[in-house]
Amino acid sequence: MPETALAQKLLADQKEAMKAKDKFRLSVIRMLRSELQNEAIAKNAPLDDREELAVLTREVKRRKDALKDFERSGRPDLVESLNLEIEILGKYLPEQLSDRELKKIVLEAIAESGATSRQEMGKVMSLLMPRIKGRADGNKVRQLVEEHLE
């Protein structure tokens, strides 16, 4: 099976980072390639683009969650390092939706689901998340849905 576009880009960027002797960027790229490989091994089959995006999104989310903890505990050294990792990983994510685009998609999903209250938020989110996977922060999406379902 041919390598995906992400796998090819990661390999090219890894070679570039090696040539530039950018050890930090190289370690982040290697970590991501390793996570993708581990996921493929667990699945016992090559990953498709959607599955790769899920792994990438998960890794960015892990770092954002850890970032909050490090900020609270006053660790500026680790905050800076994680911000750099998030920036590097973010280059492999699809283009993020603008606030206006995201709001439009949220409103469409609410209308399509027929939801009118927060108790029906699950119906909206189940329609919405596949449409925006990797293109918007989940917390931001949840907040927008809550605002429109009050």
C-alpha positions as CSV (number, residue, x, y, z in Angstrom):
1,M,0.0,0.0,0.0
2,P,1.4,3.4,-0.9
3,E,2.4,5.8,1.9
4,T,0.0,8.5,2.7
5,A,0.7,12.1,2.0
6,L,1.3,12.8,5.7
7,A,3.8,9.9,6.0
8,Q,5.7,11.2,3.0
9,K,5.7,14.8,4.4
10,L,6.9,13.6,7.8
11,L,9.7,11.6,6.2
12,A,10.8,14.6,4.1
13,D,10.6,16.9,7.1
14,Q,12.6,14.5,9.2
15,K,15.4,14.4,6.6
16,E,15.3,18.2,6.5
17,A,15.5,18.5,10.3
18,M,18.4,16.1,10.3
19,K,20.3,18.1,7.7
20,A,19.6,21.4,9.6
21,K,20.6,19.7,12.9
22,D,17.3,20.8,14.4
23,K,17.2,18.3,17.2
24,F,14.0,19.5,18.8
25,R,12.0,19.5,15.6
26,L,13.5,16.1,14.7
27,S,12.4,14.6,18.0
28,V,8.9,15.9,17.6
29,I,8.6,14.4,14.1
30,R,10.1,11.1,15.2
31,M,7.6,11.0,18.1
32,L,4.7,11.5,15.7
33,R,6.0,8.9,13.2
34,S,6.4,6.5,16.1
35,E,2.8,7.1,17.3
36,L,1.5,6.6,13.8
37,Q,3.5,3.4,13.5
38,N,2.3,2.1,16.9
39,E,-1.3,2.8,15.9
40,A,-0.8,0.9,12.6
41,I,0.7,-2.0,14.5
42,A,-2.2,-2.0,17.0
43,K,-4.7,-2.0,14.0
44,N,-2.6,-4.6,12.2
45,A,-3.1,-2.6,9.0
46,P,-1.8,0.6,7.4
47,L,-3.6,3.8,8.6
48,D,-5.7,5.8,6.2
49,D,-5.8,9.6,6.1
50,R,-8.7,9.8,8.6
51,E,-6.9,7.6,11.1
52,E,-3.7,9.5,10.8
53,L,-5.6,12.7,11.4
54,A,-7.1,11.2,14.6
55,V,-3.6,10.3,15.9
56,L,-2.3,13.8,15.1
57,T,-5.3,15.5,16.7
58,R,-4.9,13.3,19.8
59,E,-1.2,14.2,20.1
60,V,-1.9,18.0,19.8
61,K,-4.8,17.6,22.4
62,R,-2.4,15.8,24.9
63,R,0.0,18.6,24.7
64,K,-2.6,21.3,25.1
65,D,-4.0,19.5,28.2
66,A,-0.5,19.2,29.6
67,L,0.2,22.8,28.8
68,K,-2.6,23.9,31.1
69,D,-1.2,21.8,33.9
70,F,2.3,23.2,33.5
71,E,1.0,26.8,33.3
72,R,-0.9,26.3,36.6
73,S,2.2,24.8,38.3
74,G,4.4,27.6,37.1
75,R,6.8,25.7,34.8
76,P,7.6,28.3,32.1
77,D,10.4,26.1,30.7
78,L,8.0,23.2,30.0
79,V,5.3,25.6,28.7
80,E,7.7,27.0,26.1
81,S,8.7,23.5,25.0
82,L,5.1,22.3,24.7
83,N,4.1,25.4,22.8
84,L,6.9,24.7,20.3
85,E,5.8,21.0,20.0
86,I,2.2,22.2,19.4
87,E,3.4,24.6,16.7
88,I,5.4,21.9,14.9
89,L,2.5,19.4,15.1
90,G,0.0,22.0,14.0
91,K,1.8,22.3,10.7
92,Y,0.5,18.8,9.8
93,L,-3.1,19.5,10.7
94,P,-5.6,20.6,8.0
95,E,-6.3,24.3,7.7
96,Q,-8.3,25.4,10.7
97,L,-11.8,26.7,10.3
98,S,-12.4,30.4,10.8
99,D,-14.8,31.5,13.5
100,R,-17.3,32.4,10.9
101,E,-17.0,29.1,9.1
102,L,-17.2,27.2,12.3
103,K,-20.3,29.1,13.5
104,K,-22.0,28.4,10.1
105,I,-21.3,24.6,10.4
106,V,-22.5,24.6,14.0
107,L,-25.8,26.3,13.1
108,E,-26.3,23.9,10.2
109,A,-25.8,20.9,12.5
110,I,-28.2,22.3,15.1
111,A,-30.9,22.9,12.4
112,E,-30.3,19.4,10.9
113,S,-30.5,17.7,14.3
114,G,-33.6,19.6,15.3
115,A,-32.0,20.2,18.8
116,T,-33.5,23.0,20.9
117,S,-31.9,22.5,24.3
118,R,-28.6,21.6,25.9
119,Q,-30.0,18.1,26.7
120,E,-29.9,17.4,23.0
121,M,-26.3,18.5,22.6
122,G,-25.1,15.0,21.9
123,K,-27.2,14.8,18.7
124,V,-25.6,18.0,17.5
125,M,-22.1,17.0,18.4
126,S,-22.4,13.5,16.7
127,L,-23.4,15.3,13.4
128,L,-20.8,18.0,13.8
129,M,-17.6,16.3,14.9
130,P,-17.1,14.2,11.7
131,R,-17.5,17.3,9.6
132,I,-14.9,19.3,11.4
133,K,-12.4,16.6,12.6
134,G,-9.0,18.1,13.0
135,R,-10.1,21.6,11.7
136,A,-11.3,23.1,15.0
137,D,-10.7,22.7,18.7
138,G,-13.3,20.4,20.3
139,N,-13.7,22.7,23.4
140,K,-14.4,25.7,21.1
141,V,-17.0,23.7,19.2
142,R,-18.7,22.5,22.4
143,Q,-18.8,26.1,23.7
144,L,-20.3,27.4,20.4
145,V,-23.0,24.6,20.5
146,E,-23.8,25.4,24.1
147,E,-24.2,29.1,23.3
148,H,-26.7,28.3,20.5
149,L,-28.7,25.8,22.5
150,E,-29.4,27.8,25.6
